[in-house]
Amino acid sequence: MDVRAETILSDIGKAAFFYQLAKTRLQDVNNWDKLCRTSSTIFQITSFKGVDAENLALSNLIKIDIPGPGTSAGEGYDWVQIEKIESSDENHLDEWMGFTVRPCASPLHPQMGIAHFFSDLATSTFIVGRTGNTVWAEMHGRNEVPNSDTSTVVDGLRNAMVGWTAKIGLSFPQWKLLVDGLVRKED
């Protein structure tokens, strides 16, 4: 899955300023539902122990509350681990910042396996950037395979249903709302 949005500003100075806002929005994972203007999916940064946190750079997990029942392995949540945070500002015309996440076990029950509807082969990468006077946001989903390796039959069925609906594009609106929100000018 690949989702993109962009906003073109009148000059490079305004674009550089707006890019800083987009970067702040990207890192403010706990408020992505407000950016999306929907509370259908809630994202919460947590520590490696599952304790709610505020700072993306100092945390390594994101707890996700999607509509419908969650897994027993995740106590109702889907979990992803932040694998890497990267950025580049090599020149005055191009700069970007992003991070990649991968499904993982819940820190509360690691022995129950991956607590997500996708297997741990999947990754999602979220990026904001600026090229000249254009500020853009992207989400890239890769290797999105439903997680059938679960500790319970119910989790396996749930993951198959949610994973396949996401894979055929029903998660596209969620990610489109996010990338649009990351680069939306204030109303």
N, C-alpha and C positions, 0 to 999 in steps of 0.2 A: 504494500500500500504506500502510495506517495500522495501527500497533500501539501498544497502551497498556497500562500496568500502574500500580497505585497501592497505597500503604500508608497506612492511617489510623492516626494516633497519638492518644494520649489527651489531649494538650493542645498548644497552639500552640508553647510552648517546646520540647517534645520534637520537634515537627515541624520547627521551625527548625534544631535541631541535626542531625536526620536528613537534612534537605535538604542541609546542608553536606557530609555523607558522600556523598549521591547525586551531588552536583556533582563531588566528588573522583573518584568512580568513573567518571563520564562522561568526565572529562578524562584518565583513566588508560587510554587506548586500548590500550596495550601489554599490558594485563592483562584485556582483554575476554573472552578465552577462559576465564579462571578464573572470571569473573563468570557466564559462560554454563554453566560446569561441563561444558565439552566442548572438546576441542582440535581439533575438525573444521575450524574457521576461525581463522586467526591474523592479528591486526592489528598492524602496527608503524608507529609514527610515524617519519617521516624528514625530513631537511632537504630543501631544494629540489634538492640534488645527489644525493639518495638515500641519504645516510648515516644510519644508525639514530640516533634521538633519543629523548628522554624527555618533553619538555615540549610539550604541545599548542599553547600560545600562541606558542611560538618556532619552530614548525615549520609546514610548509605542505603536506606530502604524507602519505598513509597507504598503505603497501604491504600488500596483502591476499593471504594464501595460503589459497585455498579447496580443498576436496577435488578431486582429479582433476588432469588436465593444465592448465597455465596457458598463456598466450599466449607466442609467441616474442618479440613486441614488448615484453613485460614480464618476459622471462627467467623465466617460470613464475609470475609474480605479476600480480594486478590492481592498478591504481593509481588513487587518487583525490586530488584537490587540495582542501584546506580553503579554501573560498571566504570564509566569514565566521564569526566567533564573536561571539555577541550575548548580552546579559543584561539583566534588568530587575529592579529591587527598589524599585519606586516607593512601596510602602507596607508595613506590617507584616503584611498578610494574604496578599499575592500576590508571588511572586518566581519567576524562571525563568532558566535559562542553557542555551544550545544552540549547535550549529554545523551548517553545511551543507557537504557535500562534493559534488564532481562528478568523473566519470571524466576521466582525463587520460593523457597520454603518460608512459611511463617516463622518469625523468630520465637513465637510462643510454643510452636509444635514442630520443630525442624524434622523430627523423626517421621512425620506424616508425608513428607515429600513436597513437591512443588505445589504451592497454593495459588494457582492461576489457571485460567481456562486454556492458555497456550503452554506448550512444553518449554523447557529451558533452552531449546534451540532458537526460540524467537527473540528478536530484539526490536526495540522501538527507539528511534533517535529523534530528538527534538532540537531544532536549530533556529536561531534568529541571526540575521546578518544584515549588512549594509553594503551595497554596491553603488558607488556614486551617490546619487540622491534618492535611491530606492531602498527601502527597508523591507525585508522579507522574513517570512517564517515558514518552516517546513516540518513535517512529521514523516518519517520513513519507517514502515513496519517490514521486517524481514523474517523469513523462515517461520511464518505464522502457522504452526501445526497444533491442532487441539491436543490438550494434555490428557491422554488416556491412561497414563501410568499413575494411578491414584490408589489411596489406601482404602477407599470405599467405592462401591458400585454407584451410589448416588452421586458422589463427586465426579466419577467418570462420565456418567450420563449428562450431568450438568455441563461439564467442560466440553463434551462433544457438541452439545446443542449451542452453547454460547460461542465456542471456538469456531464452529462452521458458519454461524450467522455472521460473526465478525469477518471471517475470511472471505465470504461472498460480498462483502461491502457494507453490511449494516452498521459497522462502526465508523464508516466514513463521515457521516454527519457530525458525530462527536468530535472527531479530529479536525474537521473543517471549521467547526465553531471555535475550537481552540486556536488554530493558526490565524483565523480571522481576528479573534480577540487580541492576540499578541501584537498585531500591527494595526489595530483599529485606532483612528484618531478619536479623541474624546468628542462625544456628542454635544 
